[in-house]
Structures are given as structure tokens and as C-alpha cells.
Amino acid sequence: MSVVTPFKALRPHRQFVKAVASCPYDVVRVEEARDIVKDNPLNFLHVEKSEIDLQSSIGANDESQYEIARSNLDKLIERKVLFQEKKNCFYIYRQRAGTHAQYGIVAAVSLAEYESGEIKKHELTKADKELDRIKHVMAVDAQTGPVFVTYKAQDFIDRMVKKMVESEPEYDFVADDGISHTVWVISAEKDIAALTKAFAEVHTIYIADGHHRAAAAAAVRKLKKETNPGGGRDESYEYVMAVLFPHNQLKIMSYNRAVTDLNSLDEAEFLRQVRGQFFVSENFAGKSPAQCHEIGMYLGARWYKLNAKDASYDKDDPINILDVSILQDNLLKPVLGIQNPRTDERIEYIGGIRGVQELERLVDSGEFAVAFSLYPTSMEQLMAVSDAGKVMPPKSTWFEPKLRSGIFVHLLTA
């Protein structure tokens, strides 16, 4: 059973939504974010990544950034750019990138289920990043961006969504990156009741992206409960704002790797050791793998195809069978000496949306010695890892398109 409920979103008036909606705070660096917002005081990065409004001479860890975030949110409300819904609603949020479209339900999801493990994770969080979001949520007294979650597709929910999107949308705009965002408000009591009941029959929810947001929401819930011992399950802090997508609509892209050096090996010796671990084909014209257990490698201005040997991984282990694990266990660790991919500064992770051209650029520049293109992790693999209670290696999945922040805000105090 999944506890998924409607909520009173704080959201932009229609004429402001495109100006307000921003990329997530954690996909852009501070200087990139400053460039994005320089001509747009309404952009939600002023709230989500408020360190951009600090003087450049002040460190990004300055505590005043959280009060600036609160002030910037208050200004958007005072200027009537944002308003709060008068009643609890669900929302349908469609994203379209080229021919790919995905339809999610924006809702509040029980943090008690997150704590109990009924909402399943597949990534570890970093303490410093989690603490940053805790401070941010506490300061603004709101969850300012949704968690990206998925569930095994249900015909009934699909049919409901298909019918509801025949009506006029509340928002419909194309962002600067060419991705379209469309939102429908679900306010009719019968539709809310039907969706609530339908999700109650969904056995498991999986976090796809936004593990730090979810962890921070759970930590804030604990802090709020300590100061409000009489609070019940209806308190807003008992829930985390999420967008729930059926698993068969989501698109995972590869998360590629580049390494700065060959661990004191020359190219010939490096290739010899790689051939001991993989079947190696030269002149790989495809550059990107066409199937699982196939890896592209760019070295010395040439592409190679690496095929995993059957004995190099355990087909029955949901972690060991992942291509990111096969690369780590059979090449990055034994050949290149990368013992801990979470902390080793010699490895860089490149989202698949940047293409193999970025891998070539990094190596050709001399900044990196070798790069690897990977086949995307599948949704079925992600769910298998989560169901087993295990954690994926770092940077195993890149979901695209990303959810925009600022379209929905979940206030923790009405």
C-alpha cells in the first residue's frame, strides 16, 4: 500500500510559470546558475540555489544563503508571482523531449513509508549535500523541488491520466532547452478519490532521482516532530512532494566515465591488461554501446569496443551484473587503481546527454587519458537493486528530462 495524497501547492500564476521554472539546483554550478538568472529575477534558482545571490567573494557555504532563499521565496509570494492553492489537488505533469513524453502525478507521499523502506532507494546520500538541503528546507519552511519517483505501471492510472489530459492544461510552455512542460490540475473530488485509491493499491514506490531531497525531508520531519509532539499524520511535514511516473515511460541515459591517467602504464601495457579482462575490438565505429555488457573506450584518439567475459560477473547478483560494476570491477579497479569511485578524484562522471563528443573532447584535450561510454542502466535493473535492498554504484543512472523546480512548492506550514 502506498500513501499518496493531494496537497495545496504553492505555484506560479500562469503568466509567470516559464520565467519561474528552473533547472534543479544540483545540475548547474554556481557560475552557470548566475549566468542563467542574470536577466531574470523570477527564476527559481534564486530560491533553490540562493548562494548565487551572495557576493562572489563570500564562500558558498555561508549560512546567510538560507535566509536569502527564504527572503527570495517571500518576495515571489508578496509580488503575487506565486499563490497557494485553496484546496488539496493532484496535478498531472507532462514532459516532452522530441518524440519522448512522460506523464507523472504530482502529489505528497508519506515519509513514514520512506522511513520504513516501503519507498525504496538505490543510492547513498552524501552527508554534506543532505545537510545543505535540511538547512534549506528548514529556512524556507518548504520543499522547493519534487522527488522523482516511479512505480510499476498500472492500467487504471494510465487510463485516468489519458482521460484527464484531454482537458485544457493549466500550464504549457517550452523551456529554453527545448523541453516542453505541461500541467493539468486535478481538483474534482471524485478524481482525487479515485487516484488516492489507485495508488493505495501500488505496492512499491521507487526513488529514481532526488535521494538528497527525500533524505532531507525525512530529517526535517524528525526535527518537526520533536518540536510538535502532538502533531498527527495530517501535518504537511509528514509528506514529501514527488512526481510519480509509471516505470515504462521513463528514459534512462548512460552515465559515462573519464579517467585522468593510465595509472603509470603506457598505452600498450594498458591495452594488454584490458585485453586480459575483456574481449577487445578495435575501430569501434559505433562509439556508444548497442547492448548490455558492451562498453566503448576512447584512448589515443581511437575507439575500442570492450565485451565483458561471462566469467567476469555474477548473473544472479543485481549489482554485479550492472555494466557500471563490470567496468569498475574488471578495469577501473584492477587496471587503473581506482579503489573507491565515490571519492577518487581521478575519475569524472559525464551525463549521457552530453554525448560521446564530450568524451572525445576531454581525452583529446589532454585533461583525461581515457574515457568509457556505457549502455544505460534499465528501469528493471534499478528496481531489482532496490527490491534487493542494495545500493547502486555511484552515477549509475542519468534521467532525462529533468524535473523543473518552481512549478510546485510544498509548504510545511499553511
N, C-alpha and C positions, 0 to 999 in steps of 0.2 A: 504493500500500500504506500502511495506517495501523497504527502500532504502538500498540495499546490493550490494557492488561493489568489483571488484578485486583490488589488491594493489601490490606494489613491495616489497615483503617480503625480509627481511634480514634473511638468513638461512644458515645452515651448508653445506659445501661440503659433498658429500655422505660419504666419508670415515671417517668423524668426527661425524656424527649425533648421533650415540649411545653414544659416550663419552660426547657430549654436552648436550643431552636431560636430563632434571632433573625433579624431582617431583615438584609440586607447592611449593612456598616459605612458605605457611601458613599451611602446613600439617606436618611439622617437626620442632622440637625445635632446637635452635642454636647448642647445643652439638651434637645432632643427625646429623645435617647437616654437621658439621665439620668432623664427622666420615665418612660420605658418600663421601666427596670430598678429603679426606686426600691423596689419591694416584692418584687423577685425577684433574689436573689444568684446564682442559677444561670444567668441569661440570658447567652448567649454574647457579647453586646456587651461584657461585662466583659473578654473576650479580644480580640475583633475591633476594638473601639473603646475601648481601655483608657484613653484620656485622660479618659473620663467619671469615672474614679476619682481623678483629680488634683483638688486644691483649685481652686475656680473662679478664684482669683487667679493660678494658675500657667498660663502660656501653653500652648496645645495642642501647640506644637512642642517642649515639654520632653522631653528624651531619656529621662527616667525612665519614660515611658509604656510603653516597650517591655519594660522589666524587669517592670513591673506586669502586662503581658499574659502574660509567662512565668509569673509567680507565680500569676496567676488560673487559668491552664491547669493548672498543677501542683496547685492546690487541688482542682480538679474531679476530677483523677485520684486524688489522695490520699483524697478523700471517697467514692471509688468511685461517683461520678456518671457518669464516663466509663470505658470499658475498651477495650483493644485486641483486635481480632480475632486468633484464634490462627492462622488460615491466610489466604492470599490469597483474596479474594472479589470478585465483581462485585455490584452492587446495582441493583435497579430502583427508580426514584424517580418516583412519580406525583404530579402536582399537579392539583387540580381547582378551578376557579373558575366557579361557576354551571354551565352546561352544557359548558364547555370543559375538556377533560382532555388532558394531555400526559405521555408516558411516556419517561423518559430512563434511560440506563445510566450508573451512577456507576463511574468507572474511573480508572486512571492512564494518561496519554497522553504519548508521547515528546516531550521538549523538543528533541531533536536534529532532529525533523521540524518543530518550530516555528521553529528557527533556520534551517533550510534553505528555509523557505517552503512546505513541504507542508501545514502548518496555516496557513490564510490569515486575514489580518486585514483590517479595513475602517476602523479608526480609528487616529488618532495618540494617543500617551500624553503626559501632562504629566510633566515631569521630577520636579517636587516630589512628585506623587502616587505616581509609580513608586518614588522613593527611600523614601517612607514605608512602602510595602509591603515593600521589600527589608529595611529595618531590622526590620520586624515579623516577617518570616519568619525572619531570622537569629536574632532574640532568642528566639522560641518554638521554633525548630528544627522548624517545621511549616508546612504550608499549611493555613490555618484556614477557608478557604472555597473552593468549587469555581468553576472557569471554566465558563461557559455556552457550549456549543458545539453545532453542528449538522452534519448530513451529509445527502446526498440519500437519501431513504427507501429502504430495502431490504426487499423482501418477506420474505426469510428471517429477518431480525432481528425484523421485526414479528410474524411467526408465533411465534417463540421467546418473545417478550415476552408475547404473548397467552396462550400456554400456561402460562407461569410464574406469571402473576398470578392463576391460578385457585387457587393455594395460599394458606395463611394468611399475612398480612403480618406483618412484624416490628414495624413502627410504623404507626399510623393515627390521626391527630389533626387537629383543625381549629384553626387559629391564630386569634388574636383578630380578624384582618381577614376571617374567614370562608372563607379558602382552606384546603382540605384537603391534607394531605401524607401519603402512604402509601409505605412502603418494604418491598421483599422482598429477602432475602439470597439470592444465588446462590452456593452453596458446592460443589455436586456437580462433580466433576472433568470429567465428560462435557459438562456445560452450559458450564463455563468454557472448555473446549477449543473447543466449537462457536462460542461468541461471539467468542473470540480469532481464530479462523479467519475468521469472517464479517466482522469489522472489518478484517482484513488485506486483504480484497477491496474495501474502501471506498477510493476513490482520493483523496478530498479531505475534510478536516475544516475547518469554518469557525468562527471565533470569533464568537459572536453578542453576548455581553456578558462583561465581565471582562478587558478588554485589559490593565489595570494589573496584575491578578493574574498573568496569563500572562507579561508582561514582567518582573515581579519574580521569578517562578520561574526564568526563563531567566537573569537576572542572578545569582541565588543559585547556580544550577547552575555558572556560570562561577567564582564565588568558591570553591565547594566543590571543584571540580576542581583549582584551583590549590593548595589545601592537602592534597589527596588524589590526587596524580598517578597512583597505582596503582589507583584505583577503576575499575570497569568499568560496563557498561550496566545491571547489576542494582542499582546504587545508587539509593536512593529519590529523591535529588535530580535524577536523570536524567529524572524524570517530573513532570508537573503533574496535580493532581486536577481532574477535569472531569466534567460531566454531559452526555452526548451524546444529543441529541434528533433524531429524523427531522424534516426540514425542513417536512413537510406537517402537522405537529402544532403548530407554534409560532404564537403570536399576537403580532404587532407592532402597537403602538398608535402614534398620531401623537405627534410631539414639537412642540408649538406654540410660538409666539413672541409676546413683547410688547416694545414699544419705548417708552422713557420720554418721547420728544418727537418732534416732526414736522420736526426739522432746520431750525428757524426759519421754517417755512411755516405759513400759516393753513390751515384745513381745506379751503377752496375751492381754493386753489392746489395743495395736496397731492392732492386728488381729481383735479384737472385733469391733473397729472403721472402719476398712477396710470392714468388712462384712456388716456394715451399709450402705456402699456406692456401693458395688459390690456383685455379686454372686461369691463366692469363692469356688474353688475346690482344694483339697489337692493332693499331689503326682503327680504333673504335669510332666509327663514323656517327653512331647514334648519340654519343656523349652522355645521354641520360638513360638509365636502365629501363628496359621494357617489361621486366618482371621481377618478382621476388628473388632474393639471393643472387642478384646480379648487381654489380657495383661499377660505376665509372671512375676512373682515376686519371687525373691530368698531371703529367710530370714532364718537365723538359720540353714544353710546347707540343706534347703528343698525348693523345687519349688512348687509354688501355681499358679493356673490359675484364673485370675480375668476376669469376663464377665461384661461389662457395663450394667446397668439397663436402660431401654428405657427412663425413665423419667429424666435421668441424663444428657442428651444433647439434643440440638435442631437440628433435622434432616434437617431443612431448612437453617441453618447457616453454610457457608463453613468453618468457623474457629472452631465453637463449635463442629462440627461433627468429627473433626480430633482426632485420638487416643492420640496424644500428649496433646491436650486440655482436653480430658476426664480425662486423668491421672492427669494433673495439677489441674483442677477444682474440682475433686472429691476425690483426695488423697493427692497430694503433698501440696496443699494449706491448705485445712481444717484439715488434719490429721497431716502432718509433718511441717506445718507452713512456707512453702516456698512461700512467697508472690510474690516475683519477681524472676522468674527463670533466668532472664538475668544477675542479679547481685549477687544472693545468692551464697556464697562460699561453702555452704554445699552440693551443687549438682554438679555432674560431668557428662559430656556427653561422651558416648563411641560409636564410629562408629561401625555399624553393621558388618563391615568386620573383626573386632576383635573377633566376635563370643560370644556366651553365656559363653564360658570358661573364658573370661576376667571378666565377671560379677561375676562368682563364685570365681575367684581369688581375686578380690577386697574385696568381703564380707568375704571370709574365712581368709583373712589376718588380719582382724580386722580394717582395714583402713576405711571401709564403713560398715554400718549396714544393708542396704537393697538395692537391685538392681531390675530394671524393664526392661524386654525385650518387644519391641513393634513391631507391624506389620508395614511394610513400608508404608509411605505415597505414594499414587498413582499419576501418572502424571496428571490424570483427576482432582484429588483434588488440586494439585498445580495450575493448570490452572484456576480452579474455584475460588480459592482465589485471584489470580492475576486479573482475569476478574472483580471481585467484588471490586477491588481497596483496598484490605485488606492486612494485613501482618501476615504471619505465626508466631506461637510461635518460640522461638529460637531453633536451632538444630532440625528442623523437617525433614530434608532430608539429606541423605548421598549418593551422586552419585559415582558410581564406574563402570568402571575405571576412574581415574583422568586424565585430560589432562596433557601432558608433556610440560614443558617450554623449550624454547631454540630452538625448531624446527622452529618456526616462530617468528619474531620480526617485529613490525610495527614502522618504523622510522617516527618521526614527522617533520623532516627536511631532505629533499632529499640529 
